[in-house]
């Protein structure tokens, strides 16, 4: 541990230094003024040398020029040194001054003449606190790095756009936090069919993102082996119900809208498991249709009743699949939101740049936001051979 003594009186510095040395603190820096302390800490511009590692400052309150209270305040305003414990050394018994020093960021104080036992006890207490703070800072740093890695993995798991003669699939995505509880995915089943899903897991952050990544793995297996929407939803529910949590009161669940688009047959088979209704706009100008709910959310019950529905698809038709964060961005009454969303989607003409500007811009700093996913599927006229 390295301690810095800041005092304009050389005798005081010598006395405190000897106390510390006898107590086993061999690494000691000294400064005779606040300005010299700023130099040693690298708080002047430009800094002359890389500052030494300092674990605690013993700072005299009454010094000519910049006094100890102002010096402490400047140290605490520094990003590098704001967590360093500062013990004020004072001959002043004025409680107002001591309160001002503590408000400036001092962690403790000792009075002159200095009692060796008291000084060492306060130093030990301050250094213990510093050690704990350093441990928490290091843990937080590692956690931030791991969260960033998890965010990158989650973003990398999203599929690339599909741009084929008969089908286009594009997705827009923005998490409310570093990690999202929303997910979209699509997989090519065979030459004519794609399985497409949009998922919204309960909650936000790490837990919901882990559920999402589990679902993404289970979803891929289910789509490529089960294919049929009814079987896929049942398999997802079975796999989710196998998850075990230490707290029996916690049950993670998610909503899902899963669609199999068949360009050869011109159909969209789907199951909506507790999810906001998808929207189908018709290329011929006829009335749009909703992909309504056909069963409960996944992960709530061992056995669920699943209702599969089938829609005809024609050239120019567009499917819009989204999570409730997109729906909640519509400023309207809850009953009118889907209609307003449909109007906005139709106005965009499936232009992803327009959709991104409308629904995926960065939120206001204090605004409460949810994760947002939007998938746009467009049926094209292409060679079916």
TORKOL-4160 file (C-alpha; in steps of 0.2 Angstrom, whole numbers, padded with zeros to 4 digits, m for minus):
385
<pt num="1" X="0000" Y="0000" Z="0000"/>
<pt num="2" X="0006" Y="0017" Z="m0005"/>
<pt num="3" X="0001" Y="0032" Z="0006"/>
<pt num="4" X="0004" Y="0051" Z="0002"/>
<pt num="5" X="0006" Y="0064" Z="0015"/>
<pt num="6" X="0002" Y="0082" Z="0010"/>
<pt num="7" X="0007" Y="0095" Z="0023"/>
<pt num="8" X="0016" Y="0112" Z="0022"/>
<pt num="9" X="0025" Y="0109" Z="0039"/>
<pt num="10" X="0041" Y="0098" Z="0036"/>
<pt num="11" X="0040" Y="0093" Z="0055"/>
<pt num="12" X="0023" Y="0086" Z="0053"/>
<pt num="13" X="0027" Y="0076" Z="0038"/>
<pt num="14" X="0042" Y="0069" Z="0047"/>
<pt num="15" X="0032" Y="0064" Z="0062"/>
<pt num="16" X="0018" Y="0055" Z="0052"/>
<pt num="17" X="0031" Y="0047" Z="0040"/>
<pt num="18" X="0040" Y="0039" Z="0055"/>
<pt num="19" X="0023" Y="0033" Z="0063"/>
<pt num="20" X="0019" Y="0025" Z="0046"/>
<pt num="21" X="0036" Y="0017" Z="0044"/>
<pt num="22" X="0035" Y="0009" Z="0061"/>
<pt num="23" X="0018" Y="0002" Z="0057"/>
<pt num="24" X="0025" Y="m0006" Z="0041"/>
<pt num="25" X="0020" Y="0006" Z="0028"/>
<pt num="26" X="0036" Y="0008" Z="0018"/>
<pt num="27" X="0029" Y="0016" Z="0002"/>
<pt num="28" X="0026" Y="0034" Z="0006"/>
<pt num="29" X="0025" Y="0049" Z="m0005"/>
<pt num="30" X="0026" Y="0067" Z="0001"/>
<pt num="31" X="0020" Y="0084" Z="m0005"/>
<pt num="32" X="0022" Y="0101" Z="0003"/>
<pt num="33" X="0007" Y="0109" Z="m0005"/>
<pt num="34" X="m0009" Y="0106" Z="m0014"/>
<pt num="35" X="m0001" Y="0111" Z="m0031"/>
<pt num="36" X="0013" Y="0098" Z="m0028"/>
<pt num="37" X="0001" Y="0085" Z="m0024"/>
<pt num="38" X="m0008" Y="0089" Z="m0040"/>
<pt num="39" X="0008" Y="0087" Z="m0050"/>
<pt num="40" X="0012" Y="0070" Z="m0042"/>
<pt num="41" X="m0006" Y="0064" Z="m0046"/>
<pt num="42" X="m0005" Y="0070" Z="m0064"/>
<pt num="43" X="m0019" Y="0082" Z="m0061"/>
<pt num="44" X="m0010" Y="0096" Z="m0071"/>
<pt num="45" X="m0010" Y="0098" Z="m0089"/>
<pt num="46" X="0001" Y="0092" Z="m0096"/>
<pt num="47" X="0005" Y="0079" Z="m0083"/>
<pt num="48" X="0024" Y="0078" Z="m0081"/>
<pt num="49" X="0026" Y="0059" Z="m0077"/>
<pt num="50" X="0014" Y="0045" Z="m0076"/>
<pt num="51" X="0007" Y="0046" Z="m0058"/>
<pt num="52" X="0012" Y="0033" Z="m0045"/>
<pt num="53" X="m0001" Y="0021" Z="m0038"/>
<pt num="54" X="m0008" Y="0029" Z="m0022"/>
<pt num="55" X="m0020" Y="0020" Z="m0011"/>
<pt num="56" X="m0023" Y="0034" Z="0002"/>
<pt num="57" X="m0020" Y="0052" Z="0005"/>
<pt num="58" X="m0017" Y="0060" Z="0022"/>
<pt num="59" X="m0021" Y="0079" Z="0018"/>
<pt num="60" X="m0018" Y="0094" Z="0030"/>
<pt num="61" X="m0034" Y="0104" Z="0030"/>
<pt num="62" X="m0025" Y="0121" Z="0033"/>
<pt num="63" X="m0012" Y="0125" Z="0020"/>
<pt num="64" X="m0007" Y="0141" Z="0011"/>
<pt num="65" X="m0014" Y="0144" Z="m0006"/>
<pt num="66" X="m0026" Y="0130" Z="m0010"/>
<pt num="67" X="m0032" Y="0123" Z="0007"/>
<pt num="68" X="m0035" Y="0105" Z="0011"/>
<pt num="69" X="m0054" Y="0105" Z="0008"/>
<pt num="70" X="m0053" Y="0113" Z="m0010"/>
<pt num="71" X="m0038" Y="0101" Z="m0014"/>
<pt num="72" X="m0049" Y="0086" Z="m0008"/>
<pt num="73" X="m0063" Y="0092" Z="m0019"/>
<pt num="74" X="m0052" Y="0093" Z="m0034"/>
<pt num="75" X="m0045" Y="0076" Z="m0031"/>
<pt num="76" X="m0063" Y="0069" Z="m0030"/>
<pt num="77" X="m0068" Y="0077" Z="m0046"/>
<pt num="78" X="m0055" Y="0067" Z="m0055"/>
<pt num="79" X="m0060" Y="0052" Z="m0064"/>
<pt num="80" X="m0044" Y="0043" Z="m0059"/>
<pt num="81" X="m0044" Y="0047" Z="m0041"/>
<pt num="82" X="m0062" Y="0050" Z="m0036"/>
<pt num="83" X="m0062" Y="0033" Z="m0026"/>
<pt num="84" X="m0046" Y="0036" Z="m0016"/>
<pt num="85" X="m0049" Y="0038" Z="0002"/>
<pt num="86" X="m0044" Y="0055" Z="0009"/>
<pt num="87" X="m0041" Y="0057" Z="0028"/>
<pt num="88" X="m0040" Y="0075" Z="0033"/>
<pt num="89" X="m0028" Y="0080" Z="0046"/>
<pt num="90" X="m0033" Y="0096" Z="0056"/>
<pt num="91" X="m0030" Y="0106" Z="0071"/>
<pt num="92" X="m0047" Y="0114" Z="0069"/>
<pt num="93" X="m0061" Y="0108" Z="0080"/>
<pt num="94" X="m0075" Y="0118" Z="0070"/>
<pt num="95" X="m0088" Y="0105" Z="0066"/>
<pt num="96" X="m0094" Y="0115" Z="0051"/>
<pt num="97" X="m0077" Y="0114" Z="0044"/>
<pt num="98" X="m0076" Y="0095" Z="0047"/>
<pt num="99" X="m0093" Y="0094" Z="0039"/>
<pt num="100" X="m0087" Y="0104" Z="0024"/>
<pt num="101" X="m0072" Y="0092" Z="0022"/>
<pt num="102" X="m0083" Y="0077" Z="0022"/>
<pt num="103" X="m0095" Y="0085" Z="0009"/>
<pt num="104" X="m0079" Y="0088" Z="m0001"/>
<pt num="105" X="m0076" Y="0069" Z="m0002"/>
<pt num="106" X="m0065" Y="0066" Z="0013"/>
<pt num="107" X="m0068" Y="0049" Z="0020"/>
<pt num="108" X="m0062" Y="0052" Z="0038"/>
<pt num="109" X="m0052" Y="0064" Z="0048"/>
<pt num="110" X="m0039" Y="0065" Z="0063"/>
<pt num="111" X="m0035" Y="0079" Z="0074"/>
<pt num="112" X="m0018" Y="0087" Z="0079"/>
<pt num="113" X="m0009" Y="0082" Z="0090"/>
<pt num="114" X="m0010" Y="0066" Z="0081"/>
<pt num="115" X="m0013" Y="0050" Z="0091"/>
<pt num="116" X="m0003" Y="0036" Z="0083"/>
<pt num="117" X="m0016" Y="0022" Z="0088"/>
<pt num="118" X="m0030" Y="0032" Z="0082"/>
<pt num="119" X="m0021" Y="0037" Z="0065"/>
<pt num="120" X="m0017" Y="0019" Z="0061"/>
<pt num="121" X="m0034" Y="0013" Z="0065"/>
<pt num="122" X="m0042" Y="0025" Z="0054"/>
<pt num="123" X="m0029" Y="0021" Z="0040"/>
<pt num="124" X="m0033" Y="0003" Z="0042"/>
<pt num="125" X="m0052" Y="0006" Z="0041"/>
<pt num="126" X="m0050" Y="0017" Z="0025"/>
<pt num="127" X="m0038" Y="0005" Z="0017"/>
<pt num="128" X="m0050" Y="m0010" Z="0020"/>
<pt num="129" X="m0064" Y="0001" Z="0012"/>
<pt num="130" X="m0052" Y="0005" Z="m0003"/>
<pt num="131" X="m0048" Y="m0014" Z="m0005"/>
<pt num="132" X="m0067" Y="m0018" Z="m0006"/>
<pt num="133" X="m0071" Y="m0004" Z="m0018"/>
<pt num="134" X="m0056" Y="m0009" Z="m0029"/>
<pt num="135" X="m0063" Y="m0027" Z="m0029"/>
<pt num="136" X="m0081" Y="m0021" Z="m0034"/>
<pt num="137" X="m0074" Y="m0010" Z="m0047"/>
<pt num="138" X="m0064" Y="m0025" Z="m0055"/>
<pt num="139" X="m0079" Y="m0036" Z="m0054"/>
<pt num="140" X="m0090" Y="m0023" Z="m0062"/>
<pt num="141" X="m0077" Y="m0021" Z="m0076"/>
<pt num="142" X="m0077" Y="m0039" Z="m0079"/>
<pt num="143" X="m0095" Y="m0039" Z="m0079"/>
<pt num="144" X="m0096" Y="m0025" Z="m0092"/>
<pt num="145" X="m0084" Y="m0035" Z="m0103"/>
<pt num="146" X="m0094" Y="m0050" Z="m0102"/>
<pt num="147" X="m0110" Y="m0041" Z="m0105"/>
<pt num="148" X="m0103" Y="m0033" Z="m0120"/>
<pt num="149" X="m0097" Y="m0050" Z="m0126"/>
<pt num="150" X="m0114" Y="m0057" Z="m0123"/>
<pt num="151" X="m0122" Y="m0042" Z="m0133"/>
<pt num="152" X="m0111" Y="m0046" Z="m0148"/>
<pt num="153" X="m0115" Y="m0065" Z="m0147"/>
<pt num="154" X="m0133" Y="m0061" Z="m0146"/>
<pt num="155" X="m0132" Y="m0049" Z="m0161"/>
<pt num="156" X="m0122" Y="m0061" Z="m0171"/>
<pt num="157" X="m0135" Y="m0074" Z="m0169"/>
<pt num="158" X="m0148" Y="m0064" Z="m0179"/>
<pt num="159" X="m0150" Y="m0071" Z="m0196"/>
<pt num="160" X="m0144" Y="m0062" Z="m0212"/>
<pt num="161" X="m0157" Y="m0055" Z="m0224"/>
<pt num="162" X="m0165" Y="m0066" Z="m0237"/>
<pt num="163" X="m0166" Y="m0059" Z="m0254"/>
<pt num="164" X="m0172" Y="m0072" Z="m0267"/>
<pt num="165" X="m0182" Y="m0071" Z="m0283"/>
<pt num="166" X="m0198" Y="m0076" Z="m0274"/>
<pt num="167" X="m0195" Y="m0070" Z="m0256"/>
<pt num="168" X="m0188" Y="m0056" Z="m0246"/>
<pt num="169" X="m0185" Y="m0057" Z="m0227"/>
<pt num="170" X="m0178" Y="m0043" Z="m0217"/>
<pt num="171" X="m0177" Y="m0039" Z="m0199"/>
<pt num="172" X="m0175" Y="m0023" Z="m0188"/>
<pt num="173" X="m0169" Y="m0025" Z="m0170"/>
<pt num="174" X="m0165" Y="m0014" Z="m0155"/>
<pt num="175" X="m0163" Y="m0019" Z="m0137"/>
<pt num="176" X="m0169" Y="m0008" Z="m0123"/>
<pt num="177" X="m0153" Y="m0012" Z="m0113"/>
<pt num="178" X="m0136" Y="m0020" Z="m0118"/>
<pt num="179" X="m0145" Y="m0037" Z="m0119"/>
<pt num="180" X="m0162" Y="m0040" Z="m0126"/>
<pt num="181" X="m0177" Y="m0052" Z="m0122"/>
<pt num="182" X="m0183" Y="m0051" Z="m0140"/>
<pt num="183" X="m0177" Y="m0061" Z="m0154"/>
<pt num="184" X="m0181" Y="m0065" Z="m0172"/>
<pt num="185" X="m0175" Y="m0080" Z="m0183"/>
<pt num="186" X="m0178" Y="m0088" Z="m0199"/>
<pt num="187" X="m0172" Y="m0104" Z="m0207"/>
<pt num="188" X="m0173" Y="m0112" Z="m0224"/>
<pt num="189" X="m0183" Y="m0128" Z="m0222"/>
<pt num="190" X="m0181" Y="m0133" Z="m0241"/>
<pt num="191" X="m0181" Y="m0126" Z="m0258"/>
<pt num="192" X="m0199" Y="m0118" Z="m0256"/>
<pt num="193" X="m0201" Y="m0115" Z="m0237"/>
<pt num="194" X="m0194" Y="m0104" Z="m0224"/>
<pt num="195" X="m0198" Y="m0105" Z="m0205"/>
<pt num="196" X="m0199" Y="m0088" Z="m0198"/>
<pt num="197" X="m0201" Y="m0083" Z="m0179"/>
<pt num="198" X="m0202" Y="m0068" Z="m0168"/>
<pt num="199" X="m0200" Y="m0071" Z="m0149"/>
<pt num="200" X="m0203" Y="m0060" Z="m0134"/>
<pt num="201" X="m0196" Y="m0067" Z="m0117"/>
<pt num="202" X="m0202" Y="m0061" Z="m0101"/>
<pt num="203" X="m0192" Y="m0047" Z="m0093"/>
<pt num="204" X="m0176" Y="m0038" Z="m0098"/>
<pt num="205" X="m0158" Y="m0040" Z="m0096"/>
<pt num="206" X="m0147" Y="m0055" Z="m0093"/>
<pt num="207" X="m0160" Y="m0067" Z="m0088"/>
<pt num="208" X="m0172" Y="m0064" Z="m0102"/>
<pt num="209" X="m0157" Y="m0064" Z="m0115"/>
<pt num="210" X="m0152" Y="m0081" Z="m0108"/>
<pt num="211" X="m0169" Y="m0087" Z="m0111"/>
<pt num="212" X="m0169" Y="m0080" Z="m0128"/>
<pt num="213" X="m0153" Y="m0089" Z="m0133"/>
<pt num="214" X="m0160" Y="m0105" Z="m0126"/>
<pt num="215" X="m0175" Y="m0103" Z="m0136"/>
<pt num="216" X="m0165" Y="m0099" Z="m0152"/>
<pt num="217" X="m0156" Y="m0115" Z="m0150"/>
<pt num="218" X="m0172" Y="m0125" Z="m0147"/>
<pt num="219" X="m0181" Y="m0116" Z="m0161"/>
<pt num="220" X="m0168" Y="m0120" Z="m0174"/>
<pt num="221" X="m0169" Y="m0139" Z="m0170"/>
<pt num="222" X="m0188" Y="m0138" Z="m0169"/>
<pt num="223" X="m0190" Y="m0129" Z="m0186"/>
<pt num="224" X="m0178" Y="m0140" Z="m0195"/>
<pt num="225" X="m0185" Y="m0157" Z="m0188"/>
<pt num="226" X="m0203" Y="m0153" Z="m0184"/>
<pt num="227" X="m0207" Y="m0140" Z="m0197"/>
<pt num="228" X="m0225" Y="m0139" Z="m0195"/>
<pt num="229" X="m0230" Y="m0124" Z="m0184"/>
<pt num="230" X="m0241" Y="m0134" Z="m0172"/>
<pt num="231" X="m0227" Y="m0147" Z="m0169"/>
<pt num="232" X="m0214" Y="m0133" Z="m0167"/>
<pt num="233" X="m0224" Y="m0123" Z="m0154"/>
<pt num="234" X="m0227" Y="m0139" Z="m0144"/>
<pt num="235" X="m0209" Y="m0144" Z="m0145"/>
<pt num="236" X="m0204" Y="m0127" Z="m0139"/>
<pt num="237" X="m0216" Y="m0128" Z="m0124"/>
<pt num="238" X="m0209" Y="m0145" Z="m0119"/>
<pt num="239" X="m0191" Y="m0139" Z="m0120"/>
<pt num="240" X="m0195" Y="m0123" Z="m0110"/>
<pt num="241" X="m0205" Y="m0133" Z="m0096"/>
<pt num="242" X="m0189" Y="m0143" Z="m0093"/>
<pt num="243" X="m0180" Y="m0128" Z="m0087"/>
<pt num="244" X="m0177" Y="m0129" Z="m0068"/>
<pt num="245" X="m0175" Y="m0113" Z="m0057"/>
<pt num="246" X="m0169" Y="m0112" Z="m0039"/>
<pt num="247" X="m0184" Y="m0101" Z="m0035"/>
<pt num="248" X="m0200" Y="m0110" Z="m0038"/>
<pt num="249" X="m0210" Y="m0094" Z="m0038"/>
<pt num="250" X="m0200" Y="m0089" Z="m0054"/>
<pt num="251" X="m0206" Y="m0095" Z="m0071"/>
<pt num="252" X="m0199" Y="m0089" Z="m0087"/>
<pt num="253" X="m0210" Y="m0089" Z="m0102"/>
<pt num="254" X="m0211" Y="m0081" Z="m0119"/>
<pt num="255" X="m0223" Y="m0077" Z="m0133"/>
<pt num="256" X="m0220" Y="m0082" Z="m0150"/>
<pt num="257" X="m0227" Y="m0080" Z="m0168"/>
<pt num="258" X="m0220" Y="m0094" Z="m0179"/>
<pt num="259" X="m0224" Y="m0094" Z="m0198"/>
<pt num="260" X="m0220" Y="m0106" Z="m0212"/>
<pt num="261" X="m0220" Y="m0097" Z="m0229"/>
<pt num="262" X="m0222" Y="m0109" Z="m0243"/>
<pt num="263" X="m0219" Y="m0100" Z="m0260"/>
<pt num="264" X="m0223" Y="m0115" Z="m0270"/>
<pt num="265" X="m0240" Y="m0117" Z="m0263"/>
<pt num="266" X="m0243" Y="m0099" Z="m0259"/>
<pt num="267" X="m0247" Y="m0101" Z="m0241"/>
<pt num="268" X="m0242" Y="m0095" Z="m0224"/>
<pt num="269" X="m0246" Y="m0108" Z="m0210"/>
<pt num="270" X="m0244" Y="m0100" Z="m0192"/>
<pt num="271" X="m0247" Y="m0102" Z="m0174"/>
<pt num="272" X="m0247" Y="m0086" Z="m0163"/>
<pt num="273" X="m0243" Y="m0091" Z="m0145"/>
<pt num="274" X="m0248" Y="m0076" Z="m0134"/>
<pt num="275" X="m0240" Y="m0064" Z="m0146"/>
<pt num="276" X="m0246" Y="m0047" Z="m0153"/>
<pt num="277" X="m0255" Y="m0051" Z="m0170"/>
<pt num="278" X="m0244" Y="m0051" Z="m0185"/>
<pt num="279" X="m0251" Y="m0041" Z="m0200"/>
<pt num="280" X="m0253" Y="m0046" Z="m0218"/>
<pt num="281" X="m0255" Y="m0033" Z="m0231"/>
<pt num="282" X="m0262" Y="m0038" Z="m0248"/>
<pt num="283" X="m0253" Y="m0033" Z="m0264"/>
<pt num="284" X="m0269" Y="m0032" Z="m0273"/>
<pt num="285" X="m0276" Y="m0018" Z="m0261"/>
<pt num="286" X="m0289" Y="m0030" Z="m0252"/>
<pt num="287" X="m0292" Y="m0029" Z="m0234"/>
<pt num="288" X="m0276" Y="m0033" Z="m0223"/>
<pt num="289" X="m0277" Y="m0048" Z="m0211"/>
<pt num="290" X="m0271" Y="m0051" Z="m0193"/>
<pt num="291" X="m0262" Y="m0066" Z="m0187"/>
<pt num="292" X="m0272" Y="m0068" Z="m0171"/>
<pt num="293" X="m0267" Y="m0078" Z="m0156"/>
<pt num="294" X="m0270" Y="m0097" Z="m0157"/>
<pt num="295" X="m0263" Y="m0102" Z="m0140"/>
<pt num="296" X="m0256" Y="m0096" Z="m0123"/>
<pt num="297" X="m0238" Y="m0090" Z="m0121"/>
<pt num="298" X="m0225" Y="m0104" Z="m0120"/>
<pt num="299" X="m0218" Y="m0110" Z="m0104"/>
<pt num="300" X="m0233" Y="m0108" Z="m0093"/>
<pt num="301" X="m0242" Y="m0125" Z="m0094"/>
<pt num="302" X="m0236" Y="m0142" Z="m0097"/>
<pt num="303" X="m0250" Y="m0145" Z="m0109"/>
<pt num="304" X="m0256" Y="m0132" Z="m0121"/>
<pt num="305" X="m0270" Y="m0131" Z="m0134"/>
<pt num="306" X="m0262" Y="m0126" Z="m0151"/>
<pt num="307" X="m0272" Y="m0119" Z="m0165"/>
<pt num="308" X="m0264" Y="m0118" Z="m0182"/>
<pt num="309" X="m0270" Y="m0106" Z="m0196"/>
<pt num="310" X="m0267" Y="m0105" Z="m0214"/>
<pt num="311" X="m0267" Y="m0089" Z="m0225"/>
<pt num="312" X="m0265" Y="m0088" Z="m0244"/>
<pt num="313" X="m0251" Y="m0078" Z="m0250"/>
<pt num="314" X="m0249" Y="m0070" Z="m0267"/>
<pt num="315" X="m0236" Y="m0059" Z="m0276"/>
<pt num="316" X="m0235" Y="m0042" Z="m0268"/>
<pt num="317" X="m0241" Y="m0048" Z="m0251"/>
<pt num="318" X="m0231" Y="m0043" Z="m0236"/>
<pt num="319" X="m0230" Y="m0050" Z="m0218"/>
<pt num="320" X="m0226" Y="m0039" Z="m0203"/>
<pt num="321" X="m0221" Y="m0049" Z="m0188"/>
<pt num="322" X="m0216" Y="m0038" Z="m0172"/>
<pt num="323" X="m0214" Y="m0038" Z="m0154"/>
<pt num="324" X="m0224" Y="m0027" Z="m0142"/>
<pt num="325" X="m0210" Y="m0014" Z="m0140"/>
<pt num="326" X="m0214" Y="m0009" Z="m0158"/>
<pt num="327" X="m0233" Y="m0009" Z="m0154"/>
<pt num="328" X="m0230" Y="0002" Z="m0138"/>
<pt num="329" X="m0221" Y="0015" Z="m0148"/>
<pt num="330" X="m0238" Y="0020" Z="m0156"/>
<pt num="331" X="m0245" Y="0035" Z="m0147"/>
<pt num="332" X="m0263" Y="0029" Z="m0146"/>
<pt num="333" X="m0276" Y="0020" Z="m0135"/>
<pt num="334" X="m0272" Y="0001" Z="m0133"/>
<pt num="335" X="m0287" Y="m0004" Z="m0144"/>
<pt num="336" X="m0282" Y="0007" Z="m0158"/>
<pt num="337" X="m0263" Y="0003" Z="m0158"/>
<pt num="338" X="m0263" Y="m0012" Z="m0170"/>
<pt num="339" X="m0273" Y="m0002" Z="m0183"/>
<pt num="340" X="m0262" Y="0013" Z="m0181"/>
<pt num="341" X="m0247" Y="0002" Z="m0183"/>
<pt num="342" X="m0254" Y="m0006" Z="m0199"/>
<pt num="343" X="m0257" Y="0012" Z="m0206"/>
<pt num="344" X="m0238" Y="0016" Z="m0202"/>
<pt num="345" X="m0232" Y="0000" Z="m0210"/>
<pt num="346" X="m0242" Y="0002" Z="m0226"/>
<pt num="347" X="m0236" Y="0020" Z="m0227"/>
<pt num="348" X="m0218" Y="0014" Z="m0227"/>
<pt num="349" X="m0221" Y="0002" Z="m0241"/>
<pt num="350" X="m0209" Y="m0010" Z="m0232"/>
<pt num="351" X="m0195" Y="0002" Z="m0234"/>
<pt num="352" X="m0183" Y="m0003" Z="m0220"/>
<pt num="353" X="m0175" Y="0014" Z="m0219"/>
<pt num="354" X="m0191" Y="0022" Z="m0216"/>
<pt num="355" X="m0197" Y="0009" Z="m0203"/>
<pt num="356" X="m0180" Y="0011" Z="m0194"/>
<pt num="357" X="m0183" Y="0030" Z="m0193"/>
<pt num="358" X="m0200" Y="0028" Z="m0187"/>
<pt num="359" X="m0198" Y="0014" Z="m0174"/>
<pt num="360" X="m0180" Y="0011" Z="m0170"/>
<pt num="361" X="m0172" Y="0028" Z="m0167"/>
<pt num="362" X="m0163" Y="0030" Z="m0151"/>
<pt num="363" X="m0175" Y="0034" Z="m0136"/>
<pt num="364" X="m0175" Y="0050" Z="m0126"/>
<pt num="365" X="m0163" Y="0048" Z="m0111"/>
<pt num="366" X="m0177" Y="0047" Z="m0098"/>
<pt num="367" X="m0190" Y="0038" Z="m0109"/>
<pt num="368" X="m0195" Y="0020" Z="m0103"/>
<pt num="369" X="m0192" Y="0009" Z="m0118"/>
<pt num="370" X="m0195" Y="m0010" Z="m0122"/>
<pt num="371" X="m0185" Y="m0021" Z="m0134"/>
<pt num="372" X="m0190" Y="m0020" Z="m0152"/>
<pt num="373" X="m0190" Y="m0032" Z="m0166"/>
<pt num="374" X="m0199" Y="m0031" Z="m0183"/>
<pt num="375" X="m0198" Y="m0043" Z="m0197"/>
<pt num="376" X="m0204" Y="m0039" Z="m0215"/>
<pt num="377" X="m0208" Y="m0054" Z="m0227"/>
<pt num="378" X="m0212" Y="m0049" Z="m0245"/>
<pt num="379" X="m0218" Y="m0061" Z="m0258"/>
<pt num="380" X="m0211" Y="m0058" Z="m0275"/>
<pt num="381" X="m0214" Y="m0064" Z="m0293"/>
<pt num="382" X="m0200" Y="m0075" Z="m0297"/>
<pt num="383" X="m0195" Y="m0091" Z="m0306"/>
<pt num="384" X="m0203" Y="m0106" Z="m0297"/>
<pt num="385" X="m0194" Y="m0119" Z="m0307"/>
